[in-house]
Amino acid sequence: MTPDILCIGSILWDIIGRSPTSMRLGSDVPGRITRLPGGVAMNIAMTLRRFGLNPAILTTIGRDPEGDELIAACDRMGLVTAHVYRSDDLPTDRYMAVEGANGLIAAIADAHSLEAAGDKILRPLADGTLGSADHPWTGLIALDGNLTEGLLSDIAASSLFVAADLRVAPASPGKAKRLLPLIAHPTATLYVNLEEANILARSEHSTAATAAEALLARGAGHVLVTDGGKLAAEGRRGAGVIEGQPPHVLVTRVTGAGDTFMAAHLVAERRGASRQEALDEALRAAATYVSGEIGT
């Protein structure tokens, strides 16, 4: 079966500690610790599958017990894993975060294997399996910023991606600068929060709308900027910027919210929704996710 979308980037184990109380540096509180399949590309793929699409994942997963468990979990969810690069030498990546009632307290992403694998994860796009230089992939691609800056630069200039509808999300504000080569990519849509937008635009805007305008001025063709519970914005070159208000909900988790927003937005656009409808649907999906009303 041909995939509806390729999700390229981080597929790993999320180890998340959550507490219903507010936390600060040095807090020692009761809570719950879970281990679930995660990573930016994984979170997007899971949401797309929930919306009825058939996503394939392009990533690296080790040939260790953790990797075998992760592949099995992906298969159970209906994700296409046939194109995953399985490494004998690299361990399966992990992400660890601590969340309190006041949001994300701290996180560590151990995605060194993905970085070390480099362009090996892209082989199916070049060897004829999913595409080639002469016949590049023409569908949707969700790309996350856990890839190295060098690989993202190569992707920005590669003929393998010229025909794709490229949807791009940074892994975190600390990795946002890696996406600079992709800002002006002719088919790229950037999904960023306000902090990430300001990093990419080299600005200090206080609203999502003005940050979106700054990214368009920097050469971006299509951007979406979120700002927690405040107004979000969507901007298109030549068509201006629109805004949307996220629903007010009780926040019970934050890890994966941006990925859910991105997946819901591209699904709405794929269905033919208007700009405002797609933005509003994505905001509702993200709000439902952070409220804990849907499972991971």
Backbone bond lengths (Angstrom), bond angles and torsions (degrees), N, CA, C in turn:
res aa  C-N    CA-C-N  psi(-1)  N-CA   C-N-CA  omega(-1)  CA-C   N-CA-C  phi
1 M - - - 1.465 - - 1.524 109.96 -
2 T 1.338 117.66 130.66 1.456 121.37 178.63 1.522 109.79 -73.38
3 P 1.320 117.88 129.53 1.472 119.72 -179.89 1.526 111.33 -65.04
4 D 1.342 116.11 153.01 1.458 121.70 173.64 1.525 111.18 -80.09
5 I 1.323 116.35 -27.03 1.455 121.76 -176.05 1.524 108.81 -157.61
6 L 1.320 116.00 147.93 1.458 121.77 174.15 1.523 108.49 -104.55
7 C 1.322 116.52 129.20 1.462 122.13 177.74 1.528 107.50 -107.93
8 I 1.331 115.88 110.05 1.457 121.85 -172.95 1.520 109.74 -109.59
9 G 1.331 116.10 124.56 1.456 119.00 176.22 1.510 113.13 143.43
10 S 1.309 115.61 -136.77 1.451 122.03 -168.10 1.526 112.82 -84.10
11 I 1.337 115.58 119.40 1.469 123.47 170.99 1.525 105.47 -125.25
12 L 1.313 117.42 115.78 1.461 120.48 -172.41 1.520 110.18 -154.01
13 W 1.316 115.27 -175.28 1.463 120.19 173.93 1.517 109.60 -93.62
14 D 1.323 116.83 125.05 1.460 123.24 172.74 1.521 108.79 -89.27
15 I 1.314 116.96 120.86 1.465 122.09 173.99 1.523 106.15 -110.85
16 I 1.324 116.62 105.54 1.463 121.64 -170.78 1.523 110.11 -118.72
17 G 1.316 116.16 126.14 1.458 122.46 172.04 1.520 108.99 -102.05
18 R 1.331 117.32 123.77 1.466 121.78 -177.74 1.520 110.09 -123.82
19 S 1.328 114.84 137.72 1.459 120.82 175.56 1.524 109.09 -129.18
20 P 1.333 118.80 142.63 1.469 120.89 178.90 1.524 113.08 -78.32
21 T 1.315 117.80 -1.28 1.462 121.06 -179.76 1.527 110.32 -104.42
22 S 1.327 115.99 157.37 1.456 120.70 175.54 1.525 109.10 -69.23
23 M 1.328 116.49 146.40 1.455 120.98 -176.24 1.520 110.43 -130.31
24 R 1.320 114.47 158.10 1.458 121.73 175.65 1.519 107.25 -140.48
25 L 1.323 116.48 179.96 1.457 120.97 179.22 1.528 110.39 -57.37
26 G 1.315 115.78 125.53 1.462 120.83 178.39 1.512 114.67 88.86
27 S 1.335 118.74 1.66 1.470 120.92 179.94 1.524 111.13 -63.62
28 D 1.319 115.89 142.09 1.467 122.70 176.55 1.523 106.08 -131.20
29 V 1.338 116.94 98.93 1.463 121.10 -169.95 1.530 110.05 -131.88
30 P 1.335 116.94 157.81 1.472 119.53 174.68 1.516 110.71 -73.61
31 G 1.317 115.49 153.78 1.455 120.55 178.97 1.513 110.38 -177.84
32 R 1.315 116.25 -158.84 1.458 122.81 179.16 1.524 109.72 -125.01
33 I 1.327 115.97 142.26 1.463 122.15 176.11 1.523 108.04 -118.84
34 T 1.328 115.62 126.30 1.460 120.61 -178.22 1.531 109.95 -123.62
35 R 1.317 115.64 155.52 1.466 121.70 171.02 1.518 107.74 -125.72
36 L 1.321 115.92 117.84 1.450 122.08 -176.19 1.523 109.56 -137.85
37 P 1.338 117.83 154.74 1.458 119.02 172.52 1.519 109.67 -59.08
38 G 1.336 116.46 134.64 1.457 119.87 -177.31 1.517 111.88 -152.11
39 G 1.320 114.75 -159.47 1.451 122.10 -171.52 1.516 109.20 101.18
40 V 1.324 117.21 153.07 1.459 120.91 -176.57 1.527 111.18 -56.93
41 A 1.337 116.92 -52.37 1.462 119.94 -178.46 1.522 111.33 -62.68
42 M 1.324 116.85 -36.18 1.467 121.08 -179.70 1.525 110.95 -67.96
43 N 1.328 116.70 -45.51 1.455 120.20 -179.64 1.522 111.09 -61.08
44 I 1.332 116.06 -39.83 1.461 120.06 177.87 1.528 110.11 -65.81
45 A 1.332 116.19 -46.02 1.465 120.52 -178.50 1.536 110.95 -61.49
46 M 1.327 117.85 -42.61 1.465 120.67 179.94 1.524 111.15 -62.05
47 T 1.332 116.56 -41.56 1.463 119.77 179.80 1.520 110.76 -67.71
48 L 1.327 116.81 -41.49 1.462 120.36 178.41 1.527 110.84 -61.38
49 R 1.318 116.31 -40.31 1.460 120.18 178.51 1.525 110.70 -64.17
50 R 1.320 116.12 -39.42 1.464 120.35 178.20 1.522 111.38 -63.39
51 F 1.341 116.17 -29.35 1.463 120.96 178.49 1.527 112.35 -86.82
52 G 1.346 117.09 4.04 1.451 120.08 173.71 1.507 115.77 97.82
53 L 1.332 118.59 3.85 1.456 120.75 178.58 1.523 110.67 -86.20
54 N 1.333 114.97 170.06 1.460 121.81 -177.56 1.529 108.78 -117.82
55 P 1.343 117.99 82.70 1.468 120.23 -175.73 1.532 112.89 -85.37
56 A 1.330 114.89 143.06 1.462 121.52 170.99 1.516 108.38 -109.41
57 I 1.332 116.27 144.45 1.455 119.97 -178.55 1.525 110.37 -108.35
58 L 1.331 115.15 135.79 1.461 123.14 174.83 1.521 107.13 -117.56
59 T 1.314 115.94 110.30 1.449 121.72 -174.30 1.516 108.11 -161.55
60 T 1.324 116.32 -173.62 1.460 120.94 170.25 1.520 109.32 -119.35
61 I 1.314 116.12 135.60 1.463 123.22 176.71 1.520 107.13 -134.91
62 G 1.304 116.18 131.36 1.455 120.09 -176.22 1.521 113.44 -67.46
63 R 1.330 114.98 158.85 1.472 120.57 173.79 1.526 109.38 -91.13
64 D 1.309 115.33 49.36 1.459 122.32 177.36 1.520 108.16 -113.27
65 P 1.331 118.81 171.03 1.465 119.87 -179.42 1.535 112.95 -55.92
66 E 1.338 116.71 -39.41 1.461 119.88 178.72 1.526 110.80 -63.06
67 G 1.343 116.01 -37.76 1.455 119.99 178.57 1.514 112.28 -67.94
68 D 1.335 116.67 -41.34 1.462 119.94 177.64 1.531 110.94 -61.98
69 E 1.334 116.28 -39.97 1.462 120.47 177.51 1.525 110.64 -64.28
70 L 1.324 116.35 -39.84 1.460 120.80 -177.54 1.528 111.07 -68.29
71 I 1.326 116.89 -42.72 1.462 120.62 176.28 1.526 110.38 -60.62
72 A 1.326 116.01 -44.30 1.463 120.18 179.56 1.525 111.35 -61.74
73 A 1.343 116.57 -39.97 1.464 120.31 178.76 1.528 110.81 -65.25
74 C 1.334 117.10 -40.84 1.469 121.01 177.26 1.528 110.91 -62.91
75 D 1.324 116.07 -43.24 1.464 120.38 179.77 1.528 111.19 -62.42
76 R 1.322 116.40 -40.18 1.471 119.60 179.59 1.521 111.51 -63.63
77 M 1.328 116.59 -30.95 1.468 120.54 179.90 1.523 112.53 -83.70
78 G 1.327 116.79 -3.75 1.451 119.63 178.10 1.508 115.10 86.70
79 L 1.328 117.59 16.07 1.456 120.87 177.55 1.527 109.63 -83.54
80 V 1.328 116.83 144.41 1.459 121.48 179.82 1.525 108.82 -81.56
81 T 1.330 116.13 114.55 1.470 121.07 -176.87 1.525 112.98 -108.78
82 A 1.333 116.90 5.76 1.466 120.78 -174.08 1.525 113.13 -63.35
83 H 1.340 117.19 -21.13 1.455 120.31 -174.76 1.526 113.00 -105.34
84 V 1.329 117.24 10.79 1.468 121.55 179.05 1.524 110.19 -72.05
85 Y 1.326 116.39 136.60 1.464 121.33 174.57 1.524 108.29 -82.89
86 R 1.335 117.01 114.17 1.460 122.66 178.96 1.530 108.74 -98.25
87 S 1.314 116.05 119.14 1.453 121.22 -176.48 1.523 111.23 -100.62
88 D 1.335 115.51 137.19 1.463 120.66 175.02 1.520 111.68 -79.60
89 D 1.319 116.53 -22.86 1.467 121.23 -171.97 1.529 113.82 -104.58
90 L 1.335 117.59 -21.74 1.460 120.54 -174.20 1.524 110.37 -103.54
91 P 1.325 117.85 132.47 1.470 120.31 179.30 1.525 111.23 -75.11
92 T 1.308 116.16 161.34 1.458 121.56 176.59 1.530 109.28 -69.43
93 D 1.338 115.67 133.66 1.465 120.80 -176.32 1.527 111.77 -71.04
94 R 1.362 114.88 160.36 1.456 121.48 179.69 1.524 110.28 -141.64
95 Y 1.328 114.54 155.71 1.468 121.87 176.75 1.520 107.01 -134.10
96 M 1.322 116.65 133.91 1.462 121.09 -179.22 1.524 109.13 -126.80
97 A 1.337 116.42 130.46 1.458 120.88 -179.09 1.520 110.66 -139.82
98 V 1.322 115.07 154.47 1.457 122.90 174.39 1.528 107.53 -123.39
99 E 1.333 116.07 125.34 1.452 121.74 -178.72 1.520 109.62 -123.43
100 G 1.339 115.25 139.02 1.448 121.44 174.41 1.512 110.38 -120.78
101 A 1.328 116.26 -175.04 1.457 120.17 178.44 1.520 111.11 -62.89
102 N 1.328 116.84 -22.10 1.464 121.94 179.47 1.516 112.71 -96.51
103 G 1.348 116.97 18.97 1.460 119.83 174.03 1.514 113.88 103.58
104 L 1.333 114.67 -163.61 1.461 121.27 -179.73 1.525 109.99 -70.00
105 I 1.332 116.57 124.62 1.465 121.27 -179.91 1.526 110.40 -90.62
106 A 1.311 116.83 -46.84 1.466 121.21 179.40 1.516 109.20 -164.41
107 A 1.335 115.76 155.85 1.462 120.58 178.77 1.521 109.67 -152.53
108 I 1.322 115.39 149.37 1.464 122.07 174.46 1.522 107.57 -130.97
109 A 1.340 115.83 125.10 1.465 120.88 177.93 1.522 108.63 -104.65
110 D 1.317 116.23 114.57 1.466 122.05 175.86 1.522 107.25 -99.11
111 A 1.357 115.19 77.57 1.467 121.50 -177.44 1.523 110.60 -110.06
112 H 1.315 116.13 35.04 1.464 120.34 -176.23 1.527 112.67 -67.26
113 S 1.320 117.11 -30.40 1.463 119.19 -179.48 1.524 110.86 -68.59
114 L 1.323 117.03 -40.57 1.460 120.38 176.80 1.518 110.35 -60.14
115 E 1.330 116.49 -43.16 1.456 120.00 179.34 1.518 111.00 -66.43
116 A 1.323 117.10 -39.56 1.467 120.61 -178.40 1.526 111.93 -69.69
117 A 1.321 117.12 -32.57 1.466 120.55 -179.38 1.519 111.91 -67.74
118 G 1.325 116.98 -30.85 1.455 121.08 176.13 1.519 113.20 57.79
119 D 1.356 115.47 -135.88 1.462 119.73 -174.04 1.525 113.91 -76.37
120 K 1.328 117.89 1.27 1.471 119.21 175.99 1.524 111.00 -61.08
121 I 1.331 117.54 -30.83 1.463 119.84 -179.09 1.526 111.67 -70.41
122 L 1.348 117.50 -14.93 1.464 121.29 -177.29 1.527 112.96 -95.93
123 R 1.315 117.65 0.60 1.470 120.24 -175.89 1.528 113.90 -53.32
124 P 1.351 119.64 -40.31 1.469 118.32 179.90 1.529 113.91 -61.60
125 L 1.341 117.28 -21.23 1.453 120.51 177.91 1.528 112.49 -81.58
126 A 1.328 116.35 -12.24 1.465 120.62 -176.31 1.515 113.75 -113.31
127 D 1.344 117.61 -24.99 1.466 119.79 -171.48 1.525 113.56 -94.28
128 G 1.321 117.18 8.25 1.455 121.00 179.21 1.510 114.82 95.50
129 T 1.326 117.24 -10.43 1.467 119.79 179.72 1.524 111.16 -64.37
130 L 1.333 115.84 -50.45 1.458 121.81 177.13 1.526 112.56 -115.90
131 G 1.299 116.41 -13.93 1.453 121.53 -178.52 1.509 110.79 174.05
132 S 1.332 115.83 -179.96 1.459 121.95 178.16 1.527 107.79 -157.45
133 A 1.314 116.44 175.87 1.457 119.80 179.78 1.528 111.03 -62.52
134 D 1.336 116.96 -36.37 1.465 120.84 -179.88 1.520 112.69 -80.50
135 H 1.325 116.64 -29.12 1.469 121.70 -179.39 1.535 108.86 -132.58
136 P 1.326 116.78 74.64 1.467 119.76 -175.62 1.523 112.60 -69.94
137 W 1.319 114.82 157.94 1.463 122.16 176.48 1.529 109.06 -56.93
138 T 1.334 117.30 132.49 1.458 121.24 -175.71 1.526 113.32 -109.37
139 G 1.317 117.42 1.64 1.460 119.89 -175.99 1.522 113.04 -97.38
140 L 1.320 114.51 -159.96 1.460 122.44 179.57 1.528 111.27 -76.21
141 I 1.331 115.45 142.38 1.464 122.35 171.98 1.517 108.20 -134.95
142 A 1.331 116.30 126.16 1.463 121.88 171.34 1.520 107.81 -99.76
143 L 1.312 116.08 120.74 1.461 122.07 -173.06 1.518 109.38 -120.34
144 D 1.325 117.47 129.82 1.460 118.34 -179.05 1.523 112.22 -110.61
145 G 1.325 115.07 156.40 1.455 122.41 -172.28 1.506 115.50 -80.84
146 N 1.329 118.05 13.44 1.463 119.23 173.81 1.521 112.02 -77.91
147 L 1.333 117.36 -11.34 1.460 119.55 174.93 1.529 108.89 -70.10
148 T 1.328 116.46 158.32 1.456 119.71 -178.24 1.522 110.61 -69.04
149 E 1.327 115.72 158.04 1.460 120.23 178.37 1.528 110.72 -60.13
150 G 1.335 115.91 -37.68 1.451 119.42 179.10 1.513 112.43 -63.87
151 L 1.340 116.77 -43.72 1.461 120.09 -179.70 1.527 110.68 -68.26
152 L 1.332 117.66 -38.83 1.457 120.45 177.61 1.529 110.92 -64.70
153 S 1.324 116.81 -35.95 1.472 120.68 175.75 1.522 110.35 -64.82
154 D 1.343 115.65 -41.51 1.476 119.55 178.10 1.530 110.72 -63.47
155 I 1.329 116.67 -41.14 1.459 120.92 179.56 1.535 110.18 -62.62
156 A 1.327 116.39 -40.34 1.463 120.70 -179.05 1.525 111.96 -60.49
157 A 1.332 116.35 -30.87 1.464 120.81 -177.42 1.524 113.32 -103.17
158 S 1.330 117.65 -1.46 1.459 121.32 -171.21 1.533 112.62 -81.63
159 S 1.322 115.63 140.52 1.465 120.92 175.32 1.528 111.64 -70.07
160 L 1.331 117.47 -15.96 1.460 120.84 179.98 1.533 112.14 -68.88
161 F 1.342 117.04 -18.00 1.460 121.06 -174.39 1.525 113.33 -115.46
162 V 1.326 118.07 4.49 1.464 119.74 -172.70 1.526 113.29 -68.44
163 A 1.343 117.08 -25.68 1.462 120.27 -176.86 1.518 113.09 -101.72
164 A 1.316 117.57 -1.34 1.467 121.49 -175.51 1.523 111.76 -84.06
165 D 1.324 115.32 152.48 1.460 122.45 168.71 1.522 105.34 -89.62
166 L 1.326 116.04 98.83 1.463 122.25 -167.83 1.523 111.03 -95.19
167 R 1.327 116.73 119.50 1.465 122.69 178.52 1.530 107.68 -110.91
168 V 1.340 116.35 122.92 1.458 120.74 -167.36 1.530 110.62 -122.26
169 A 1.339 115.89 133.89 1.458 121.13 177.98 1.523 109.55 -134.76
170 P 1.336 118.52 132.97 1.459 119.97 174.04 1.517 110.44 -70.59
171 A 1.323 115.89 153.18 1.463 119.57 178.62 1.523 111.12 -75.88
172 S 1.337 116.38 -29.21 1.453 122.48 -177.28 1.525 107.47 -172.05
173 P 1.337 117.94 163.98 1.465 119.05 175.57 1.529 112.43 -56.23
174 G 1.328 116.63 -34.21 1.458 119.79 -179.23 1.516 113.79 -66.32
175 K 1.336 117.08 -19.14 1.462 121.33 179.81 1.529 112.39 -111.05
176 A 1.327 116.93 6.41 1.464 120.21 -175.01 1.524 112.39 -60.83
177 K 1.335 117.37 -37.15 1.465 119.72 -177.46 1.527 112.55 -60.83
178 R 1.330 117.04 -21.84 1.461 119.92 178.84 1.529 111.71 -61.03
179 L 1.331 116.47 -23.08 1.458 119.95 -175.85 1.526 113.40 -86.40
180 L 1.316 118.26 -1.67 1.464 120.70 -178.21 1.530 113.70 -51.77
181 P 1.361 119.33 -41.72 1.471 118.28 -179.98 1.526 113.77 -63.94
182 L 1.346 117.41 -18.95 1.459 120.89 -175.48 1.526 113.89 -95.52
183 I 1.332 117.32 -5.00 1.467 119.55 -176.13 1.520 111.25 -55.57
184 A 1.320 116.95 -47.27 1.460 120.82 -174.97 1.522 113.47 -94.72
185 H 1.341 117.95 10.88 1.464 119.83 178.01 1.531 108.81 -59.65
186 P 1.326 118.24 131.80 1.475 120.39 -171.39 1.521 115.63 -63.31
187 T 1.332 118.83 -21.88 1.469 119.66 -178.28 1.533 112.70 -116.02
188 A 1.315 118.06 11.63 1.468 120.82 -173.49 1.527 112.07 -88.85
189 T 1.326 114.89 139.20 1.461 123.44 167.95 1.517 107.31 -114.06
190 L 1.336 117.40 126.14 1.459 122.07 -178.69 1.525 110.04 -99.57
191 Y 1.337 116.53 130.72 1.458 123.21 175.79 1.525 107.87 -113.97
192 V 1.327 117.32 109.92 1.459 121.13 -174.21 1.524 110.28 -138.79
193 N 1.334 115.83 158.38 1.458 118.59 169.40 1.529 109.10 -91.07
194 L 1.310 116.69 177.06 1.471 120.28 -173.59 1.526 111.80 -60.37
195 E 1.325 116.55 -42.72 1.460 119.43 179.82 1.522 110.97 -62.24
196 E 1.315 116.91 -44.77 1.468 121.01 -179.98 1.522 111.34 -65.93
197 A 1.339 116.42 -38.28 1.462 120.28 178.36 1.520 110.80 -61.94
198 N 1.331 116.41 -42.22 1.466 119.73 179.41 1.528 111.63 -66.85
199 I 1.321 116.85 -34.64 1.469 119.83 177.11 1.527 110.04 -64.60
200 L 1.322 116.99 -46.14 1.458 121.09 -178.29 1.527 112.11 -69.66
201 A 1.333 116.95 -36.10 1.465 120.79 -178.47 1.523 112.33 -87.45
202 R 1.338 116.20 -4.96 1.466 121.82 -176.10 1.526 109.40 53.33
203 S 1.334 114.30 51.92 1.459 120.85 -175.81 1.522 110.11 -136.24
204 E 1.324 116.10 178.32 1.467 121.48 178.13 1.523 109.72 -135.59
205 H 1.311 116.35 51.57 1.453 120.15 -178.22 1.527 110.80 -75.82
206 S 1.319 115.54 150.90 1.466 120.58 -175.97 1.520 113.03 -102.65
207 T 1.324 117.67 -5.72 1.466 120.60 178.58 1.524 110.18 -129.63
208 A 1.324 115.52 155.49 1.457 120.46 179.16 1.523 111.29 -63.99
209 A 1.338 117.14 -37.17 1.467 120.84 -177.52 1.525 111.68 -64.38
210 T 1.315 117.25 -46.48 1.465 119.29 -178.98 1.527 110.93 -70.29
211 A 1.334 116.98 -32.57 1.467 119.77 175.90 1.522 110.64 -67.02
212 A 1.339 116.96 -38.62 1.464 120.82 177.13 1.522 110.57 -63.16
213 E 1.323 116.49 -41.81 1.469 120.18 177.43 1.524 110.75 -61.84
214 A 1.329 116.82 -38.49 1.471 120.50 179.74 1.523 110.94 -65.48
215 L 1.340 117.35 -38.87 1.463 120.35 178.39 1.524 111.12 -67.08
216 L 1.319 117.15 -39.73 1.465 119.97 176.17 1.520 110.38 -62.21
217 A 1.321 116.37 -39.07 1.467 120.62 178.66 1.518 111.52 -65.88
218 R 1.342 116.18 -25.84 1.467 120.92 178.66 1.524 112.28 -82.18
219 G 1.331 117.21 -2.07 1.452 120.18 176.65 1.510 115.64 113.13
220 A 1.350 118.20 -1.76 1.459 120.53 179.18 1.525 110.39 -67.28
221 G 1.333 115.57 147.84 1.453 119.77 179.04 1.515 113.79 -95.71
222 H 1.342 116.23 -31.84 1.462 121.34 -176.34 1.518 108.23 -153.47
223 V 1.334 117.84 123.13 1.460 121.49 -176.62 1.516 110.45 -137.22
224 L 1.336 114.86 148.95 1.456 121.82 169.18 1.516 107.88 -128.24
225 V 1.337 116.28 131.62 1.458 121.87 -176.67 1.524 108.46 -126.61
226 T 1.329 116.30 124.88 1.461 121.38 177.17 1.524 110.09 -109.06
227 D 1.334 115.02 159.95 1.472 120.17 -179.19 1.521 109.62 -147.44
228 G 1.353 114.86 58.70 1.461 119.49 179.66 1.519 110.71 61.01
229 G 1.335 116.86 -127.62 1.453 121.52 -179.51 1.516 114.15 -86.28
230 K 1.332 117.18 0.88 1.469 121.16 179.50 1.528 109.98 -88.55
231 L 1.316 115.55 174.79 1.457 121.54 -177.95 1.534 111.37 -53.73
232 A 1.327 116.07 133.75 1.461 122.90 173.08 1.527 108.13 -100.64
233 A 1.341 116.08 165.97 1.459 119.86 -176.61 1.520 110.84 -139.86
234 E 1.331 115.31 149.24 1.455 123.05 172.20 1.512 107.58 -128.15
235 G 1.335 116.73 131.30 1.453 120.11 -178.54 1.513 111.88 -130.95
236 R 1.327 115.86 143.32 1.459 122.19 177.04 1.520 109.12 -130.65
237 R 1.328 115.07 139.54 1.457 119.84 177.89 1.526 109.37 -59.57
238 G 1.314 115.98 125.41 1.458 121.82 178.49 1.508 114.93 83.24
239 A 1.346 117.15 -5.06 1.468 119.88 -178.28 1.523 112.78 -124.78
240 G 1.335 117.81 1.53 1.447 120.94 175.59 1.520 114.63 79.18
241 V 1.333 114.64 -166.50 1.466 122.83 -173.95 1.521 109.63 -122.36
242 I 1.336 116.30 135.90 1.458 122.05 173.04 1.527 109.02 -117.45
243 E 1.334 116.76 163.26 1.468 121.19 -177.83 1.519 110.71 -125.52
244 G 1.335 115.00 158.58 1.451 122.05 175.86 1.519 110.01 -145.87
245 Q 1.325 116.27 144.50 1.468 121.56 -179.26 1.517 111.01 -99.12
246 P 1.337 118.72 120.04 1.468 119.90 176.09 1.528 110.66 -64.13
247 P 1.336 117.61 142.86 1.464 119.69 174.73 1.532 110.82 -61.62
248 H 1.319 116.15 148.37 1.460 120.67 178.01 1.530 109.05 -84.24
249 V 1.332 116.50 119.87 1.460 122.01 -179.21 1.525 109.26 -138.91
250 L 1.322 115.01 162.44 1.459 120.87 173.28 1.529 108.12 -79.61
251 V 1.318 117.37 120.19 1.457 121.74 -176.17 1.524 110.02 -82.28
252 T 1.342 116.04 121.02 1.468 120.70 177.79 1.520 112.38 -112.84
253 R 1.344 117.86 -12.68 1.459 122.10 177.66 1.525 107.86 -160.17
254 V 1.327 116.13 154.97 1.462 119.96 -179.41 1.524 112.70 -127.98
255 T 1.332 117.80 -30.46 1.461 120.61 -179.20 1.530 110.37 -61.44
256 G 1.327 116.71 121.33 1.460 121.66 -179.98 1.514 114.74 98.22
257 A 1.344 117.93 -4.83 1.464 120.11 -177.14 1.528 111.74 -65.67
258 G 1.330 116.60 -44.23 1.458 119.71 179.78 1.511 112.77 -64.05
259 D 1.330 116.18 -35.63 1.458 120.60 178.95 1.529 110.67 -67.92
260 T 1.333 116.64 -38.32 1.458 121.04 176.43 1.522 110.49 -64.66
261 F 1.332 116.77 -41.56 1.471 121.55 176.90 1.525 110.60 -57.71
262 M 1.322 116.26 -48.00 1.460 121.06 -178.91 1.522 111.57 -61.54
263 A 1.324 116.86 -47.37 1.458 120.77 -178.42 1.524 111.12 -62.40
264 A 1.314 116.89 -44.29 1.465 120.06 -179.08 1.520 111.05 -65.23
265 H 1.318 117.00 -36.83 1.464 119.88 -179.34 1.524 111.43 -66.89
266 L 1.333 117.00 -46.50 1.466 118.16 -177.31 1.531 111.50 -68.63
267 V 1.353 116.54 -30.95 1.459 119.39 175.88 1.528 110.20 -65.77
268 A 1.337 116.46 -42.39 1.464 120.30 179.40 1.531 110.75 -64.04
269 E 1.319 116.94 -41.91 1.466 119.90 178.07 1.520 111.12 -65.14
270 R 1.332 115.77 -40.71 1.460 120.17 179.33 1.522 111.18 -60.62
271 R 1.321 115.82 -32.32 1.464 121.15 179.49 1.527 111.89 -77.76
272 G 1.335 117.59 -12.47 1.455 121.09 179.26 1.512 114.62 99.06
273 A 1.344 117.80 16.34 1.456 120.95 179.15 1.526 110.59 -66.04
274 S 1.322 116.70 153.37 1.460 121.22 175.65 1.522 110.01 -69.38
275 R 1.318 116.83 168.50 1.468 120.52 178.87 1.526 111.18 -55.42
276 Q 1.333 116.72 -49.14 1.459 120.15 -177.42 1.522 111.34 -66.63
277 E 1.324 116.68 -41.40 1.465 120.07 179.17 1.522 110.97 -62.54
278 A 1.321 117.37 -43.04 1.465 120.96 -179.01 1.524 110.90 -65.13
279 L 1.329 116.98 -42.35 1.461 120.47 178.49 1.523 110.81 -63.67
280 D 1.316 117.14 -45.97 1.465 120.88 -178.33 1.528 111.49 -65.61
281 E 1.333 117.31 -39.07 1.463 120.22 178.49 1.529 110.78 -64.68
282 A 1.327 116.59 -40.22 1.458 120.01 179.63 1.526 110.88 -65.90
283 L 1.316 117.24 -39.46 1.462 120.88 178.88 1.526 110.99 -66.19
284 R 1.323 116.99 -38.50 1.469 119.81 177.69 1.525 110.84 -66.18
285 A 1.336 116.66 -40.95 1.465 119.79 179.99 1.519 111.11 -64.16
286 A 1.334 116.70 -42.21 1.461 120.28 179.44 1.531 110.68 -66.08
287 A 1.334 116.81 -39.09 1.466 120.24 179.29 1.526 110.57 -65.26
288 T 1.326 116.35 -41.32 1.461 119.80 177.95 1.523 110.40 -62.60
289 Y 1.333 115.92 -39.26 1.475 120.51 179.80 1.532 110.58 -64.55
290 V 1.320 118.43 -50.62 1.473 119.55 -175.24 1.523 111.40 -68.81
291 S 1.338 116.71 -22.57 1.465 119.09 178.40 1.529 111.73 -76.72
292 G 1.363 115.77 -12.54 1.457 119.81 -179.66 1.500 114.37 82.19
293 E 1.357 117.18 12.76 1.462 120.20 -176.89 1.520 112.91 -77.62
294 I 1.350 117.73 -13.67 1.464 120.92 174.60 1.500 108.55 -123.58
295 G 1.330 116.77 153.01 1.459 121.25 -179.31 1.504 111.83 -78.61
296 T 1.323 115.51 168.43 1.448 120.62 176.12 1.501 109.65 -91.36
